[in-house]
Amino acid sequence: MGPLEGVRIIELQGIGPAPFCAMMLSDMGAEVIRIDRAANVTGEAPRGIDVLARGRRSLGVDLKNADGVETVLKL
């Protein structure tokens, strides 16, 4: 538990400080859902350990598809 318990954060996959910020928000108790590009999701175990991905779930979505955009907006 933390001060952000009950807060939901949607992180869109990107570069820069976003993964680090999402990790810190997750450490403070927020529910963080990372939206990955559907092409990057293979269903296989990742080869390395992504330390910045700790504490959050990941969802592969095709944002070029109207259904994918609708899914993200519902989150």
mmJSON file of the N, C-alpha and C atoms, coordinates in Angstrom:
{"data_MODEL":{"atom_site":{
"group_PDB":["ATOM","ATOM","ATOM","ATOM","ATOM","ATOM","ATOM","ATOM","ATOM","ATOM","ATOM","ATOM","ATOM","ATOM","ATOM","ATOM","ATOM","ATOM","ATOM","ATOM","ATOM","ATOM","ATOM","ATOM","ATOM","ATOM","ATOM","ATOM","ATOM","ATOM","ATOM","ATOM","ATOM","ATOM","ATOM","ATOM","ATOM","ATOM","ATOM","ATOM","ATOM","ATOM","ATOM","ATOM","ATOM","ATOM","ATOM","ATOM","ATOM","ATOM","ATOM","ATOM","ATOM","ATOM","ATOM","ATOM","ATOM","ATOM","ATOM","ATOM","ATOM","ATOM","ATOM","ATOM","ATOM","ATOM","ATOM","ATOM","ATOM","ATOM","ATOM","ATOM","ATOM","ATOM","ATOM","ATOM","ATOM","ATOM","ATOM","ATOM","ATOM","ATOM","ATOM","ATOM","ATOM","ATOM","ATOM","ATOM","ATOM","ATOM","ATOM","ATOM","ATOM","ATOM","ATOM","ATOM","ATOM","ATOM","ATOM","ATOM","ATOM","ATOM","ATOM","ATOM","ATOM","ATOM","ATOM","ATOM","ATOM","ATOM","ATOM","ATOM","ATOM","ATOM","ATOM","ATOM","ATOM","ATOM","ATOM","ATOM","ATOM","ATOM","ATOM","ATOM","ATOM","ATOM","ATOM","ATOM","ATOM","ATOM","ATOM","ATOM","ATOM","ATOM","ATOM","ATOM","ATOM","ATOM","ATOM","ATOM","ATOM","ATOM","ATOM","ATOM","ATOM","ATOM","ATOM","ATOM","ATOM","ATOM","ATOM","ATOM","ATOM","ATOM","ATOM","ATOM","ATOM","ATOM","ATOM","ATOM","ATOM","ATOM","ATOM","ATOM","ATOM","ATOM","ATOM","ATOM","ATOM","ATOM","ATOM","ATOM","ATOM","ATOM","ATOM","ATOM","ATOM","ATOM","ATOM","ATOM","ATOM","ATOM","ATOM","ATOM","ATOM","ATOM","ATOM","ATOM","ATOM","ATOM","ATOM","ATOM","ATOM","ATOM","ATOM","ATOM","ATOM","ATOM","ATOM","ATOM","ATOM","ATOM","ATOM","ATOM","ATOM","ATOM","ATOM","ATOM","ATOM","ATOM","ATOM","ATOM","ATOM","ATOM","ATOM","ATOM","ATOM","ATOM","ATOM","ATOM","ATOM","ATOM","ATOM","ATOM","ATOM"],
"id":[1,2,3,4,5,6,7,8,9,10,11,12,13,14,15,16,17,18,19,20,21,22,23,24,25,26,27,28,29,30,31,32,33,34,35,36,37,38,39,40,41,42,43,44,45,46,47,48,49,50,51,52,53,54,55,56,57,58,59,60,61,62,63,64,65,66,67,68,69,70,71,72,73,74,75,76,77,78,79,80,81,82,83,84,85,86,87,88,89,90,91,92,93,94,95,96,97,98,99,100,101,102,103,104,105,106,107,108,109,110,111,112,113,114,115,116,117,118,119,120,121,122,123,124,125,126,127,128,129,130,131,132,133,134,135,136,137,138,139,140,141,142,143,144,145,146,147,148,149,150,151,152,153,154,155,156,157,158,159,160,161,162,163,164,165,166,167,168,169,170,171,172,173,174,175,176,177,178,179,180,181,182,183,184,185,186,187,188,189,190,191,192,193,194,195,196,197,198,199,200,201,202,203,204,205,206,207,208,209,210,211,212,213,214,215,216,217,218,219,220,221,222,223,224,225],
"type_symbol":["N","C","C","N","C","C","N","C","C","N","C","C","N","C","C","N","C","C","N","C","C","N","C","C","N","C","C","N","C","C","N","C","C","N","C","C","N","C","C","N","C","C","N","C","C","N","C","C","N","C","C","N","C","C","N","C","C","N","C","C","N","C","C","N","C","C","N","C","C","N","C","C","N","C","C","N","C","C","N","C","C","N","C","C","N","C","C","N","C","C","N","C","C","N","C","C","N","C","C","N","C","C","N","C","C","N","C","C","N","C","C","N","C","C","N","C","C","N","C","C","N","C","C","N","C","C","N","C","C","N","C","C","N","C","C","N","C","C","N","C","C","N","C","C","N","C","C","N","C","C","N","C","C","N","C","C","N","C","C","N","C","C","N","C","C","N","C","C","N","C","C","N","C","C","N","C","C","N","C","C","N","C","C","N","C","C","N","C","C","N","C","C","N","C","C","N","C","C","N","C","C","N","C","C","N","C","C","N","C","C","N","C","C","N","C","C","N","C","C","N","C","C","N","C","C"],
"label_atom_id":["N","CA","C","N","CA","C","N","CA","C","N","CA","C","N","CA","C","N","CA","C","N","CA","C","N","CA","C","N","CA","C","N","CA","C","N","CA","C","N","CA","C","N","CA","C","N","CA","C","N","CA","C","N","CA","C","N","CA","C","N","CA","C","N","CA","C","N","CA","C","N","CA","C","N","CA","C","N","CA","C","N","CA","C","N","CA","C","N","CA","C","N","CA","C","N","CA","C","N","CA","C","N","CA","C","N","CA","C","N","CA","C","N","CA","C","N","CA","C","N","CA","C","N","CA","C","N","CA","C","N","CA","C","N","CA","C","N","CA","C","N","CA","C","N","CA","C","N","CA","C","N","CA","C","N","CA","C","N","CA","C","N","CA","C","N","CA","C","N","CA","C","N","CA","C","N","CA","C","N","CA","C","N","CA","C","N","CA","C","N","CA","C","N","CA","C","N","CA","C","N","CA","C","N","CA","C","N","CA","C","N","CA","C","N","CA","C","N","CA","C","N","CA","C","N","CA","C","N","CA","C","N","CA","C","N","CA","C","N","CA","C","N","CA","C","N","CA","C","N","CA","C","N","CA","C","N","CA","C","N","CA","C"],
"label_alt_id":[null,null,null,null,null,null,null,null,null,null,null,null,null,null,null,null,null,null,null,null,null,null,null,null,null,null,null,null,null,null,null,null,null,null,null,null,null,null,null,null,null,null,null,null,null,null,null,null,null,null,null,null,null,null,null,null,null,null,null,null,null,null,null,null,null,null,null,null,null,null,null,null,null,null,null,null,null,null,null,null,null,null,null,null,null,null,null,null,null,null,null,null,null,null,null,null,null,null,null,null,null,null,null,null,null,null,null,null,null,null,null,null,null,null,null,null,null,null,null,null,null,null,null,null,null,null,null,null,null,null,null,null,null,null,null,null,null,null,null,null,null,null,null,null,null,null,null,null,null,null,null,null,null,null,null,null,null,null,null,null,null,null,null,null,null,null,null,null,null,null,null,null,null,null,null,null,null,null,null,null,null,null,null,null,null,null,null,null,null,null,null,null,null,null,null,null,null,null,null,null,null,null,null,null,null,null,null,null,null,null,null,null,null,null,null,null,null,null,null,null,null,null,null,null,null],
"label_comp_id":["MET","MET","MET","GLY","GLY","GLY","PRO","PRO","PRO","LEU","LEU","LEU","GLU","GLU","GLU","GLY","GLY","GLY","VAL","VAL","VAL","ARG","ARG","ARG","ILE","ILE","ILE","ILE","ILE","ILE","GLU","GLU","GLU","LEU","LEU","LEU","GLN","GLN","GLN","GLY","GLY","GLY","ILE","ILE","ILE","GLY","GLY","GLY","PRO","PRO","PRO","ALA","ALA","ALA","PRO","PRO","PRO","PHE","PHE","PHE","CYS","CYS","CYS","ALA","ALA","ALA","MET","MET","MET","MET","MET","MET","LEU","LEU","LEU","SER","SER","SER","ASP","ASP","ASP","MET","MET","MET","GLY","GLY","GLY","ALA","ALA","ALA","GLU","GLU","GLU","VAL","VAL","VAL","ILE","ILE","ILE","ARG","ARG","ARG","ILE","ILE","ILE","ASP","ASP","ASP","ARG","ARG","ARG","ALA","ALA","ALA","ALA","ALA","ALA","ASN","ASN","ASN","VAL","VAL","VAL","THR","THR","THR","GLY","GLY","GLY","GLU","GLU","GLU","ALA","ALA","ALA","PRO","PRO","PRO","ARG","ARG","ARG","GLY","GLY","GLY","ILE","ILE","ILE","ASP","ASP","ASP","VAL","VAL","VAL","LEU","LEU","LEU","ALA","ALA","ALA","ARG","ARG","ARG","GLY","GLY","GLY","ARG","ARG","ARG","ARG","ARG","ARG","SER","SER","SER","LEU","LEU","LEU","GLY","GLY","GLY","VAL","VAL","VAL","ASP","ASP","ASP","LEU","LEU","LEU","LYS","LYS","LYS","ASN","ASN","ASN","ALA","ALA","ALA","ASP","ASP","ASP","GLY","GLY","GLY","VAL","VAL","VAL","GLU","GLU","GLU","THR","THR","THR","VAL","VAL","VAL","LEU","LEU","LEU","LYS","LYS","LYS","LEU","LEU","LEU"],
"label_asym_id":["A","A","A","A","A","A","A","A","A","A","A","A","A","A","A","A","A","A","A","A","A","A","A","A","A","A","A","A","A","A","A","A","A","A","A","A","A","A","A","A","A","A","A","A","A","A","A","A","A","A","A","A","A","A","A","A","A","A","A","A","A","A","A","A","A","A","A","A","A","A","A","A","A","A","A","A","A","A","A","A","A","A","A","A","A","A","A","A","A","A","A","A","A","A","A","A","A","A","A","A","A","A","A","A","A","A","A","A","A","A","A","A","A","A","A","A","A","A","A","A","A","A","A","A","A","A","A","A","A","A","A","A","A","A","A","A","A","A","A","A","A","A","A","A","A","A","A","A","A","A","A","A","A","A","A","A","A","A","A","A","A","A","A","A","A","A","A","A","A","A","A","A","A","A","A","A","A","A","A","A","A","A","A","A","A","A","A","A","A","A","A","A","A","A","A","A","A","A","A","A","A","A","A","A","A","A","A","A","A","A","A","A","A","A","A","A","A","A","A","A","A","A","A","A","A"],
"label_entity_id":["1","1","1","1","1","1","1","1","1","1","1","1","1","1","1","1","1","1","1","1","1","1","1","1","1","1","1","1","1","1","1","1","1","1","1","1","1","1","1","1","1","1","1","1","1","1","1","1","1","1","1","1","1","1","1","1","1","1","1","1","1","1","1","1","1","1","1","1","1","1","1","1","1","1","1","1","1","1","1","1","1","1","1","1","1","1","1","1","1","1","1","1","1","1","1","1","1","1","1","1","1","1","1","1","1","1","1","1","1","1","1","1","1","1","1","1","1","1","1","1","1","1","1","1","1","1","1","1","1","1","1","1","1","1","1","1","1","1","1","1","1","1","1","1","1","1","1","1","1","1","1","1","1","1","1","1","1","1","1","1","1","1","1","1","1","1","1","1","1","1","1","1","1","1","1","1","1","1","1","1","1","1","1","1","1","1","1","1","1","1","1","1","1","1","1","1","1","1","1","1","1","1","1","1","1","1","1","1","1","1","1","1","1","1","1","1","1","1","1","1","1","1","1","1","1"],
"label_seq_id":[1,1,1,2,2,2,3,3,3,4,4,4,5,5,5,6,6,6,7,7,7,8,8,8,9,9,9,10,10,10,11,11,11,12,12,12,13,13,13,14,14,14,15,15,15,16,16,16,17,17,17,18,18,18,19,19,19,20,20,20,21,21,21,22,22,22,23,23,23,24,24,24,25,25,25,26,26,26,27,27,27,28,28,28,29,29,29,30,30,30,31,31,31,32,32,32,33,33,33,34,34,34,35,35,35,36,36,36,37,37,37,38,38,38,39,39,39,40,40,40,41,41,41,42,42,42,43,43,43,44,44,44,45,45,45,46,46,46,47,47,47,48,48,48,49,49,49,50,50,50,51,51,51,52,52,52,53,53,53,54,54,54,55,55,55,56,56,56,57,57,57,58,58,58,59,59,59,60,60,60,61,61,61,62,62,62,63,63,63,64,64,64,65,65,65,66,66,66,67,67,67,68,68,68,69,69,69,70,70,70,71,71,71,72,72,72,73,73,73,74,74,74,75,75,75],
"pdbx_PDB_ins_code":[null,null,null,null,null,null,null,null,null,null,null,null,null,null,null,null,null,null,null,null,null,null,null,null,null,null,null,null,null,null,null,null,null,null,null,null,null,null,null,null,null,null,null,null,null,null,null,null,null,null,null,null,null,null,null,null,null,null,null,null,null,null,null,null,null,null,null,null,null,null,null,null,null,null,null,null,null,null,null,null,null,null,null,null,null,null,null,null,null,null,null,null,null,null,null,null,null,null,null,null,null,null,null,null,null,null,null,null,null,null,null,null,null,null,null,null,null,null,null,null,null,null,null,null,null,null,null,null,null,null,null,null,null,null,null,null,null,null,null,null,null,null,null,null,null,null,null,null,null,null,null,null,null,null,null,null,null,null,null,null,null,null,null,null,null,null,null,null,null,null,null,null,null,null,null,null,null,null,null,null,null,null,null,null,null,null,null,null,null,null,null,null,null,null,null,null,null,null,null,null,null,null,null,null,null,null,null,null,null,null,null,null,null,null,null,null,null,null,null,null,null,null,null,null,null],
"Cartn_x":[0.83,0.0,0.867,0.309,1.028,0.058,0.592,-0.269,-1.098,-0.718,-1.454,-2.353,-2.618,-3.497,-4.856,-5.336,-6.628,-6.552,-5.362,-5.174,-4.726,-5.351,-4.968,-4.226,-3.062,-2.224,-2.133,-2.358,-2.189,-0.92,0.054,1.33,1.358,1.556,1.735,3.219,3.56,4.96,5.682,6.833,7.614,9.017,9.679,11.051,11.119,12.276,12.444,12.093,11.587,11.362,10.077,9.202,7.912,8.054,8.892,8.999,9.494,10.432,10.947,9.87,9.145,8.07,6.975,6.594,5.563,6.021,7.299,7.837,7.719,8.035,7.958,6.507,5.573,4.163,3.662,4.113,3.75,4.308,5.531,6.142,5.35,4.66,3.866,2.43,2.116,0.82,-0.167,0.175,-0.747,-0.813,-1.97,-2.114,-1.682,-0.588,-0.05,-0.26,-0.875,-1.083,-0.314,0.625,1.454,0.829,0.626,0.089,1.266,1.539,2.62,2.072,2.951,2.569,2.283,1.196,0.787,1.862,2.603,3.648,4.8,4.971,6.068,5.722,4.471,4.029,4.033,4.887,5.023,4.446,4.237,3.752,4.865,6.095,7.253,7.882,8.65,9.342,10.384,10.518,11.529,12.932,13.856,15.229,15.984,15.754,16.447,15.459,15.989,15.131,15.002,13.775,13.507,13.152,14.12,13.926,12.856,12.761,11.789,10.358,10.159,8.811,8.222,8.902,8.407,7.137,6.265,5.086,3.946,3.966,2.856,2.543,1.297,0.85,1.063,1.126,1.34,0.239,-0.185,-1.247,-0.823,-0.839,-0.493,-1.727,-1.678,-2.828,-2.365,-3.155,-2.907,-3.677,-2.975,-3.638,-4.01,-3.658,-4.098,-5.452,-5.953,-7.254,-8.243,-9.449,-10.45,-10.798,-10.821,-11.112,-10.021,-8.773,-7.658,-7.733,-8.063,-8.203,-9.342,-10.443,-11.584,-11.214,-10.426,-9.978,-9.166,-8.244,-7.415,-8.245,-9.184,-10.034,-10.913,-11.334,-12.141,-11.331,-10.022,-9.166,-9.077],
"Cartn_y":[-1.185,0.0,1.237,2.267,3.521,4.674,5.86,7.031,7.082,6.334,6.345,5.124,4.417,3.242,3.646,2.915,3.198,4.081,4.585,5.429,4.54,4.718,3.942,4.859,4.399,5.132,4.306,4.945,4.294,4.85,3.971,4.375,3.89,4.796,4.409,4.196,3.075,2.709,3.837,4.172,5.241,5.233,6.345,6.48,7.657,7.856,8.973,8.615,9.585,9.373,8.618,8.327,7.689,6.336,5.417,4.129,4.295,5.193,5.413,6.03,6.987,7.633,6.616,5.771,4.761,3.773,3.43,2.538,3.179,4.465,5.158,5.276,5.55,5.63,4.275,3.204,1.855,1.554,1.978,1.778,2.486,3.566,4.317,3.818,2.692,2.055,2.209,2.976,3.153,1.878,1.648,0.548,1.091,0.571,1.056,-0.013,0.385,-0.507,0.076,-0.698,-0.247,-0.73,0.178,-0.148,-0.278,-1.516,-1.794,-1.877,-1.72,-1.935,-3.421,-3.724,-5.126,-5.942,-5.337,-6.052,-6.468,-5.784,-6.091,-7.176,-7.609,-8.623,-9.976,-10.889,-12.195,-13.319,-13.097,-14.154,-14.997,-14.741,-15.474,-14.677,-15.368,-14.7,-13.737,-12.563,-11.613,-12.151,-11.728,-12.241,-11.639,-10.377,-9.726,-9.308,-8.828,-8.345,-6.841,-6.369,-4.948,-4.441,-3.867,-3.418,-2.339,-1.498,-0.412,-0.899,-2.162,-2.695,-3.336,-3.236,-3.901,-3.229,-4.044,-3.524,-3.099,-3.499,-3.103,-4.186,-4.138,-5.084,-4.462,-5.323,-4.867,-5.422,-4.601,-4.976,-4.559,-5.487,-5.175,-4.74,-3.538,-2.975,-2.36,-2.58,-1.952,-0.637,0.479,1.783,2.312,1.579,1.961,1.36,0.534,-0.1,0.613,0.887,1.602,0.846,-0.477,-1.277,-1.11,-1.011,-0.816,0.523,1.56,2.899,2.905,2.248,2.19,1.471,0.407,-0.322,0.562,1.317,2.206,3.3,3.852,4.904,4.391,3.122,2.548,2.357,2.108,1.937,3.228],
"Cartn_z":[0.0,0.0,0.0,-0.602,-0.645,-0.82,-0.949,-1.054,-2.337,-3.352,-4.618,-4.784,-3.703,-3.746,-4.316,-5.322,-5.94,-7.171,-7.508,-8.688,-9.844,-11.019,-12.201,-13.172,-13.628,-14.571,-15.845,-16.99,-18.288,-18.907,-19.138,-19.74,-21.187,-22.117,-23.512,-23.747,-24.368,-24.578,-25.279,-24.781,-25.383,-24.851,-25.081,-24.61,-23.649,-23.093,-22.185,-20.765,-20.019,-18.592,-18.259,-19.218,-18.923,-18.214,-18.662,-17.955,-16.519,-16.304,-14.944,-14.059,-14.6,-13.851,-13.496,-14.453,-14.203,-13.138,-13.141,-12.126,-10.742,-10.652,-9.368,-8.895,-9.816,-9.452,-8.963,-9.612,-9.198,-7.805,-7.549,-6.232,-5.137,-5.496,-4.517,-4.419,-5.101,-4.924,-6.06,-7.106,-8.231,-9.068,-9.676,-10.633,-11.994,-12.536,-13.799,-14.863,-15.971,-17.115,-18.279,-18.789,-19.91,-21.212,-22.142,-23.456,-24.418,-24.85,-25.792,-27.203,-28.169,-29.565,-29.757,-30.436,-30.604,-31.307,-32.216,-32.947,-32.032,-30.906,-29.99,-28.988,-28.956,-28.006,-28.702,-28.206,-28.853,-28.022,-26.746,-25.871,-25.292,-25.714,-25.2,-24.057,-23.246,-22.147,-22.712,-22.108,-22.583,-22.35,-23.205,-23.104,-21.929,-21.646,-20.535,-19.475,-18.406,-17.326,-17.484,-17.64,-17.741,-16.35,-15.671,-14.297,-14.223,-15.25,-15.242,-15.412,-15.784,-16.006,-14.752,-13.638,-12.436,-11.918,-11.367,-10.699,-11.598,-12.859,-13.727,-14.741,-15.208,-16.23,-17.605,-18.608,-19.971,-20.865,-21.815,-22.729,-24.129,-25.082,-26.471,-27.237,-27.814,-28.516,-29.831,-30.891,-32.189,-32.222,-32.041,-31.991,-33.375,-34.429,-35.769,-36.098,-35.194,-35.339,-34.412,-34.912,-34.111,-32.829,-32.898,-31.693,-30.647,-31.095,-30.173,-29.478,-30.232,-29.649,-28.63,-28.962,-28.058,-26.751,-26.871,-25.69,-24.755,-25.324,-24.498,-23.859,-24.595,-24.037,-22.898,-22.971,-21.89,-20.615,-20.787,-19.601,-18.84],
"occupancy":[1.0,1.0,1.0,1.0,1.0,1.0,1.0,1.0,1.0,1.0,1.0,1.0,1.0,1.0,1.0,1.0,1.0,1.0,1.0,1.0,1.0,1.0,1.0,1.0,1.0,1.0,1.0,1.0,1.0,1.0,1.0,1.0,1.0,1.0,1.0,1.0,1.0,1.0,1.0,1.0,1.0,1.0,1.0,1.0,1.0,1.0,1.0,1.0,1.0,1.0,1.0,1.0,1.0,1.0,1.0,1.0,1.0,1.0,1.0,1.0,1.0,1.0,1.0,1.0,1.0,1.0,1.0,1.0,1.0,1.0,1.0,1.0,1.0,1.0,1.0,1.0,1.0,1.0,1.0,1.0,1.0,1.0,1.0,1.0,1.0,1.0,1.0,1.0,1.0,1.0,1.0,1.0,1.0,1.0,1.0,1.0,1.0,1.0,1.0,1.0,1.0,1.0,1.0,1.0,1.0,1.0,1.0,1.0,1.0,1.0,1.0,1.0,1.0,1.0,1.0,1.0,1.0,1.0,1.0,1.0,1.0,1.0,1.0,1.0,1.0,1.0,1.0,1.0,1.0,1.0,1.0,1.0,1.0,1.0,1.0,1.0,1.0,1.0,1.0,1.0,1.0,1.0,1.0,1.0,1.0,1.0,1.0,1.0,1.0,1.0,1.0,1.0,1.0,1.0,1.0,1.0,1.0,1.0,1.0,1.0,1.0,1.0,1.0,1.0,1.0,1.0,1.0,1.0,1.0,1.0,1.0,1.0,1.0,1.0,1.0,1.0,1.0,1.0,1.0,1.0,1.0,1.0,1.0,1.0,1.0,1.0,1.0,1.0,1.0,1.0,1.0,1.0,1.0,1.0,1.0,1.0,1.0,1.0,1.0,1.0,1.0,1.0,1.0,1.0,1.0,1.0,1.0,1.0,1.0,1.0,1.0,1.0,1.0,1.0,1.0,1.0,1.0,1.0,1.0,1.0,1.0,1.0,1.0,1.0,1.0],
"B_iso_or_equiv":[0.0,0.0,0.0,0.0,0.0,0.0,0.0,0.0,0.0,0.0,0.0,0.0,0.0,0.0,0.0,0.0,0.0,0.0,0.0,0.0,0.0,0.0,0.0,0.0,0.0,0.0,0.0,0.0,0.0,0.0,0.0,0.0,0.0,0.0,0.0,0.0,0.0,0.0,0.0,0.0,0.0,0.0,0.0,0.0,0.0,0.0,0.0,0.0,0.0,0.0,0.0,0.0,0.0,0.0,0.0,0.0,0.0,0.0,0.0,0.0,0.0,0.0,0.0,0.0,0.0,0.0,0.0,0.0,0.0,0.0,0.0,0.0,0.0,0.0,0.0,0.0,0.0,0.0,0.0,0.0,0.0,0.0,0.0,0.0,0.0,0.0,0.0,0.0,0.0,0.0,0.0,0.0,0.0,0.0,0.0,0.0,0.0,0.0,0.0,0.0,0.0,0.0,0.0,0.0,0.0,0.0,0.0,0.0,0.0,0.0,0.0,0.0,0.0,0.0,0.0,0.0,0.0,0.0,0.0,0.0,0.0,0.0,0.0,0.0,0.0,0.0,0.0,0.0,0.0,0.0,0.0,0.0,0.0,0.0,0.0,0.0,0.0,0.0,0.0,0.0,0.0,0.0,0.0,0.0,0.0,0.0,0.0,0.0,0.0,0.0,0.0,0.0,0.0,0.0,0.0,0.0,0.0,0.0,0.0,0.0,0.0,0.0,0.0,0.0,0.0,0.0,0.0,0.0,0.0,0.0,0.0,0.0,0.0,0.0,0.0,0.0,0.0,0.0,0.0,0.0,0.0,0.0,0.0,0.0,0.0,0.0,0.0,0.0,0.0,0.0,0.0,0.0,0.0,0.0,0.0,0.0,0.0,0.0,0.0,0.0,0.0,0.0,0.0,0.0,0.0,0.0,0.0,0.0,0.0,0.0,0.0,0.0,0.0,0.0,0.0,0.0,0.0,0.0,0.0,0.0,0.0,0.0,0.0,0.0,0.0],
"pdbx_formal_charge":[null,null,null,null,null,null,null,null,null,null,null,null,null,null,null,null,null,null,null,null,null,null,null,null,null,null,null,null,null,null,null,null,null,null,null,null,null,null,null,null,null,null,null,null,null,null,null,null,null,null,null,null,null,null,null,null,null,null,null,null,null,null,null,null,null,null,null,null,null,null,null,null,null,null,null,null,null,null,null,null,null,null,null,null,null,null,null,null,null,null,null,null,null,null,null,null,null,null,null,null,null,null,null,null,null,null,null,null,null,null,null,null,null,null,null,null,null,null,null,null,null,null,null,null,null,null,null,null,null,null,null,null,null,null,null,null,null,null,null,null,null,null,null,null,null,null,null,null,null,null,null,null,null,null,null,null,null,null,null,null,null,null,null,null,null,null,null,null,null,null,null,null,null,null,null,null,null,null,null,null,null,null,null,null,null,null,null,null,null,null,null,null,null,null,null,null,null,null,null,null,null,null,null,null,null,null,null,null,null,null,null,null,null,null,null,null,null,null,null,null,null,null,null,null,null],
"auth_seq_id":[1,1,1,2,2,2,3,3,3,4,4,4,5,5,5,6,6,6,7,7,7,8,8,8,9,9,9,10,10,10,11,11,11,12,12,12,13,13,13,14,14,14,15,15,15,16,16,16,17,17,17,18,18,18,19,19,19,20,20,20,21,21,21,22,22,22,23,23,23,24,24,24,25,25,25,26,26,26,27,27,27,28,28,28,29,29,29,30,30,30,31,31,31,32,32,32,33,33,33,34,34,34,35,35,35,36,36,36,37,37,37,38,38,38,39,39,39,40,40,40,41,41,41,42,42,42,43,43,43,44,44,44,45,45,45,46,46,46,47,47,47,48,48,48,49,49,49,50,50,50,51,51,51,52,52,52,53,53,53,54,54,54,55,55,55,56,56,56,57,57,57,58,58,58,59,59,59,60,60,60,61,61,61,62,62,62,63,63,63,64,64,64,65,65,65,66,66,66,67,67,67,68,68,68,69,69,69,70,70,70,71,71,71,72,72,72,73,73,73,74,74,74,75,75,75],
"auth_comp_id":["MET","MET","MET","GLY","GLY","GLY","PRO","PRO","PRO","LEU","LEU","LEU","GLU","GLU","GLU","GLY","GLY","GLY","VAL","VAL","VAL","ARG","ARG","ARG","ILE","ILE","ILE","ILE","ILE","ILE","GLU","GLU","GLU","LEU","LEU","LEU","GLN","GLN","GLN","GLY","GLY","GLY","ILE","ILE","ILE","GLY","GLY","GLY","PRO","PRO","PRO","ALA","ALA","ALA","PRO","PRO","PRO","PHE","PHE","PHE","CYS","CYS","CYS","ALA","ALA","ALA","MET","MET","MET","MET","MET","MET","LEU","LEU","LEU","SER","SER","SER","ASP","ASP","ASP","MET","MET","MET","GLY","GLY","GLY","ALA","ALA","ALA","GLU","GLU","GLU","VAL","VAL","VAL","ILE","ILE","ILE","ARG","ARG","ARG","ILE","ILE","ILE","ASP","ASP","ASP","ARG","ARG","ARG","ALA","ALA","ALA","ALA","ALA","ALA","ASN","ASN","ASN","VAL","VAL","VAL","THR","THR","THR","GLY","GLY","GLY","GLU","GLU","GLU","ALA","ALA","ALA","PRO","PRO","PRO","ARG","ARG","ARG","GLY","GLY","GLY","ILE","ILE","ILE","ASP","ASP","ASP","VAL","VAL","VAL","LEU","LEU","LEU","ALA","ALA","ALA","ARG","ARG","ARG","GLY","GLY","GLY","ARG","ARG","ARG","ARG","ARG","ARG","SER","SER","SER","LEU","LEU","LEU","GLY","GLY","GLY","VAL","VAL","VAL","ASP","ASP","ASP","LEU","LEU","LEU","LYS","LYS","LYS","ASN","ASN","ASN","ALA","ALA","ALA","ASP","ASP","ASP","GLY","GLY","GLY","VAL","VAL","VAL","GLU","GLU","GLU","THR","THR","THR","VAL","VAL","VAL","LEU","LEU","LEU","LYS","LYS","LYS","LEU","LEU","LEU"],
"auth_asym_id":["A","A","A","A","A","A","A","A","A","A","A","A","A","A","A","A","A","A","A","A","A","A","A","A","A","A","A","A","A","A","A","A","A","A","A","A","A","A","A","A","A","A","A","A","A","A","A","A","A","A","A","A","A","A","A","A","A","A","A","A","A","A","A","A","A","A","A","A","A","A","A","A","A","A","A","A","A","A","A","A","A","A","A","A","A","A","A","A","A","A","A","A","A","A","A","A","A","A","A","A","A","A","A","A","A","A","A","A","A","A","A","A","A","A","A","A","A","A","A","A","A","A","A","A","A","A","A","A","A","A","A","A","A","A","A","A","A","A","A","A","A","A","A","A","A","A","A","A","A","A","A","A","A","A","A","A","A","A","A","A","A","A","A","A","A","A","A","A","A","A","A","A","A","A","A","A","A","A","A","A","A","A","A","A","A","A","A","A","A","A","A","A","A","A","A","A","A","A","A","A","A","A","A","A","A","A","A","A","A","A","A","A","A","A","A","A","A","A","A","A","A","A","A","A","A"],
"auth_atom_id":["N","CA","C","N","CA","C","N","CA","C","N","CA","C","N","CA","C","N","CA","C","N","CA","C","N","CA","C","N","CA","C","N","CA","C","N","CA","C","N","CA","C","N","CA","C","N","CA","C","N","CA","C","N","CA","C","N","CA","C","N","CA","C","N","CA","C","N","CA","C","N","CA","C","N","CA","C","N","CA","C","N","CA","C","N","CA","C","N","CA","C","N","CA","C","N","CA","C","N","CA","C","N","CA","C","N","CA","C","N","CA","C","N","CA","C","N","CA","C","N","CA","C","N","CA","C","N","CA","C","N","CA","C","N","CA","C","N","CA","C","N","CA","C","N","CA","C","N","CA","C","N","CA","C","N","CA","C","N","CA","C","N","CA","C","N","CA","C","N","CA","C","N","CA","C","N","CA","C","N","CA","C","N","CA","C","N","CA","C","N","CA","C","N","CA","C","N","CA","C","N","CA","C","N","CA","C","N","CA","C","N","CA","C","N","CA","C","N","CA","C","N","CA","C","N","CA","C","N","CA","C","N","CA","C","N","CA","C","N","CA","C","N","CA","C","N","CA","C","N","CA","C","N","CA","C","N","CA","C","N","CA","C"],
"pdbx_PDB_model_num":[1,1,1,1,1,1,1,1,1,1,1,1,1,1,1,1,1,1,1,1,1,1,1,1,1,1,1,1,1,1,1,1,1,1,1,1,1,1,1,1,1,1,1,1,1,1,1,1,1,1,1,1,1,1,1,1,1,1,1,1,1,1,1,1,1,1,1,1,1,1,1,1,1,1,1,1,1,1,1,1,1,1,1,1,1,1,1,1,1,1,1,1,1,1,1,1,1,1,1,1,1,1,1,1,1,1,1,1,1,1,1,1,1,1,1,1,1,1,1,1,1,1,1,1,1,1,1,1,1,1,1,1,1,1,1,1,1,1,1,1,1,1,1,1,1,1,1,1,1,1,1,1,1,1,1,1,1,1,1,1,1,1,1,1,1,1,1,1,1,1,1,1,1,1,1,1,1,1,1,1,1,1,1,1,1,1,1,1,1,1,1,1,1,1,1,1,1,1,1,1,1,1,1,1,1,1,1,1,1,1,1,1,1,1,1,1,1,1,1,1,1,1,1,1,1]
}}}
